[in-house]
Amino acid sequence: MPKIIFFVTEDWYFYSHRLPIARAAIKAGFKVSLLTNVKTYGDLFRSQGIKVIDIPLQRRSVNPVREIKTIFKVINVYRSERPDIVHQVAMKPVLYGSIAAFIAGIPRVINALAGMGYLFIAKGFKAGIMRRVVSCLLKLIFRRKRVYLILQNPEDSQILVSSGIARRNQICLIKGSGVDVTMFAPAPEPPEPVVVILPARLLYDKGVAEFVDAARILIRKNYKARCVLVGDPDPENPAVVLPEQIRQWQEEKVVEFWGFQADMPAVLAKAHIVCLPSYREGLPKALLEAAACGKPIVATDVPGCREIVREGLNGFLVPARNSAALAEALIKLIDNKGLRLQMGSCGRKIVLDEFSEQKVVLETLTLYQRILAE
């Protein structure tokens, strides 16, 4: 039985974005292990035949002693488990796991970057230095044979190829994590007033401040729409929106805050419009789920978002960091129920054709089988 280890930062992310792939791999005859920071879902994963290995990985930590200890922990895990493939997701697992895989002699490495992340969109001197260091490390990582890269949109692929970080024949384009189209399905539109939700981790990079400003514009223009933040702050991300700021917006009565919601199909059933004014994405699962549920989308015209939102067909794309344009696009949908229903129907068809969970799982398993045969 071939053995695969998934290395991800947190167990909630594996549950949300990679668990269907792990289940399919087990069904296909793989032995599956998971290396992650275990907080919530460890017992669930074990019950499904996944070996869980806890690692105290902190995404925001830059403490050199802590980070070196983490790398040695990964090396020891890889040496003891001897996987045929390691599948590493997000920047720290890619960097630390690739170093560990080289030292431990792991024959096949798959690195997945779900978007370029905070490091590649942040501005300032410190971010610039870190970006150059990480770029140099990535170039070294992708010089090795049998190191592969999964990306979610062609623009990220073009950036990494043109910058010399990776070769085109190393890259496999798999569009997102897929969506369960039976769980996320259309429901009748709820009664008005119109509810606009932003479903995401509460980070400034997700356009949360622009969403709040757009909500203020709607209030000034006497629209009764309810603008709702769905998600929690992510304290491990430098772009986090602090809880005090969220409380201030609530007291101002400009937006509602529903926090993290486990039952997203139920949340989407309460919404009329889904909005994500992000600065950059890989391919946002929240928008795939919204489209699968037949919701029109307003998002920013940036990599990742434009993969699922087709301008004028299933939603509107607006410039990033532009609250006025965001409010204008929302008003078009708030004012026109027929347009909302038409765009929602189109979005559902796009997901069925291009972004189903079944399609993503099949493409990933095909990659596993191909590299095992090389």
ChimeraX attribute file (.defattr): number of C-alpha atoms within 10 A of each C-alpha:
attribute: neighborCount
match mode: 1-to-1
recipient: residues
	/A:1	10
	/A:2	16
	/A:3	17
	/A:4	24
	/A:5	26
	/A:6	21
	/A:7	27
	/A:8	26
	/A:9	22
	/A:10	21
	/A:11	24
	/A:12	18
	/A:13	13
	/A:14	21
	/A:15	16
	/A:16	11
	/A:17	16
	/A:18	18
	/A:19	19
	/A:20	19
	/A:21	20
	/A:22	26
	/A:23	17
	/A:24	16
	/A:25	21
	/A:26	18
	/A:27	10
	/A:28	13
	/A:29	11
	/A:30	17
	/A:31	19
	/A:32	22
	/A:33	22
	/A:34	25
	/A:35	24
	/A:36	23
	/A:37	20
	/A:38	19
	/A:39	11
	/A:40	12
	/A:41	14
	/A:42	20
	/A:43	13
	/A:44	12
	/A:45	20
	/A:46	13
	/A:47	9
	/A:48	12
	/A:49	14
	/A:50	20
	/A:51	16
	/A:52	22
	/A:53	15
	/A:54	14
	/A:55	19
	/A:56	16
	/A:57	20
	/A:58	16
	/A:59	16
	/A:60	11
	/A:61	10
	/A:62	9
	/A:63	9
	/A:64	9
	/A:65	8
	/A:66	13
	/A:67	17
	/A:68	12
	/A:69	12
	/A:70	18
	/A:71	20
	/A:72	16
	/A:73	16
	/A:74	23
	/A:75	23
	/A:76	15
	/A:77	19
	/A:78	22
	/A:79	16
	/A:80	10
	/A:81	14
	/A:82	18
	/A:83	23
	/A:84	19
	/A:85	23
	/A:86	26
	/A:87	23
	/A:88	26
	/A:89	24
	/A:90	18
	/A:91	22
	/A:92	20
	/A:93	26
	/A:94	23
	/A:95	18
	/A:96	20
	/A:97	27
	/A:98	29
	/A:99	19
	/A:100	22
	/A:101	22
	/A:102	16
	/A:103	14
	/A:104	17
	/A:105	14
	/A:106	20
	/A:107	17
	/A:108	22
	/A:109	28
	/A:110	24
	/A:111	25
	/A:112	23
	/A:113	18
	/A:114	22
	/A:115	23
	/A:116	18
	/A:117	17
	/A:118	17
	/A:119	17
	/A:120	16
	/A:121	14
	/A:122	16
	/A:123	10
	/A:124	8
	/A:125	9
	/A:126	10
	/A:127	15
	/A:128	15
	/A:129	12
	/A:130	13
	/A:131	17
	/A:132	13
	/A:133	11
	/A:134	17
	/A:135	17
	/A:136	13
	/A:137	15
	/A:138	19
	/A:139	16
	/A:140	14
	/A:141	21
	/A:142	20
	/A:143	13
	/A:144	13
	/A:145	11
	/A:146	17
	/A:147	20
	/A:148	24
	/A:149	24
	/A:150	23
	/A:151	24
	/A:152	24
	/A:153	23
	/A:154	16
	/A:155	16
	/A:156	20
	/A:157	21
	/A:158	14
	/A:159	13
	/A:160	19
	/A:161	16
	/A:162	12
	/A:163	11
	/A:164	15
	/A:165	19
	/A:166	23
	/A:167	18
	/A:168	15
	/A:169	9
	/A:170	16
	/A:171	19
	/A:172	20
	/A:173	16
	/A:174	20
	/A:175	24
	/A:176	25
	/A:177	26
	/A:178	24
	/A:179	26
	/A:180	18
	/A:181	20
	/A:182	10
	/A:183	12
	/A:184	21
	/A:185	18
	/A:186	20
	/A:187	14
	/A:188	11
	/A:189	17
	/A:190	13
	/A:191	10
	/A:192	14
	/A:193	13
	/A:194	21
	/A:195	19
	/A:196	25
	/A:197	26
	/A:198	26
	/A:199	26
	/A:200	24
	/A:201	21
	/A:202	27
	/A:203	21
	/A:204	20
	/A:205	25
	/A:206	25
	/A:207	25
	/A:208	23
	/A:209	17
	/A:210	23
	/A:211	29
	/A:212	20
	/A:213	19
	/A:214	23
	/A:215	26
	/A:216	20
	/A:217	18
	/A:218	21
	/A:219	15
	/A:220	9
	/A:221	10
	/A:222	9
	/A:223	16
	/A:224	13
	/A:225	19
	/A:226	20
	/A:227	26
	/A:228	23
	/A:229	23
	/A:230	19
	/A:231	18
	/A:232	21
	/A:233	19
	/A:234	15
	/A:235	16
	/A:236	11
	/A:237	17
	/A:238	15
	/A:239	16
	/A:240	18
	/A:241	21
	/A:242	15
	/A:243	13
	/A:244	9
	/A:245	10
	/A:246	18
	/A:247	14
	/A:248	12
	/A:249	15
	/A:250	13
	/A:251	11
	/A:252	11
	/A:253	14
	/A:254	19
	/A:255	24
	/A:256	19
	/A:257	17
	/A:258	14
	/A:259	16
	/A:260	16
	/A:261	13
	/A:262	9
	/A:263	8
	/A:264	17
	/A:265	18
	/A:266	12
	/A:267	14
	/A:268	27
	/A:269	19
	/A:270	19
	/A:271	24
	/A:272	28
	/A:273	24
	/A:274	25
	/A:275	29
	/A:276	24
	/A:277	28
	/A:278	26
	/A:279	23
	/A:280	23
	/A:281	24
	/A:282	23
	/A:283	24
	/A:284	23
	/A:285	20
	/A:286	17
	/A:287	28
	/A:288	30
	/A:289	27
	/A:290	29
	/A:291	34
	/A:292	29
	/A:293	25
	/A:294	31
	/A:295	33
	/A:296	31
	/A:297	34
	/A:298	27
	/A:299	29
	/A:300	28
	/A:301	21
	/A:302	19
	/A:303	21
	/A:304	26
	/A:305	26
	/A:306	17
	/A:307	20
	/A:308	25
	/A:309	24
	/A:310	18
	/A:311	15
	/A:312	10
	/A:313	17
	/A:314	27
	/A:315	28
	/A:316	23
	/A:317	23
	/A:318	20
	/A:319	16
	/A:320	20
	/A:321	19
	/A:322	16
	/A:323	22
	/A:324	18
	/A:325	17
	/A:326	27
	/A:327	21
	/A:328	15
	/A:329	19
	/A:330	25
	/A:331	15
	/A:332	13
	/A:333	22
	/A:334	21
	/A:335	12
	/A:336	10
	/A:337	15
	/A:338	10
	/A:339	18
	/A:340	22
	/A:341	19
	/A:342	16
	/A:343	23
	/A:344	26
	/A:345	20
	/A:346	19
	/A:347	29
	/A:348	25
	/A:349	15
	/A:350	20
	/A:351	24
	/A:352	17
	/A:353	10
	/A:354	13
	/A:355	26
	/A:356	22
	/A:357	20
	/A:358	17
	/A:359	17
	/A:360	20
	/A:361	22
	/A:362	14
	/A:363	16
	/A:364	19
	/A:365	15
	/A:366	12
	/A:367	16
	/A:368	20
	/A:369	12
	/A:370	10
	/A:371	17
	/A:372	14
	/A:373	7
	/A:374	7
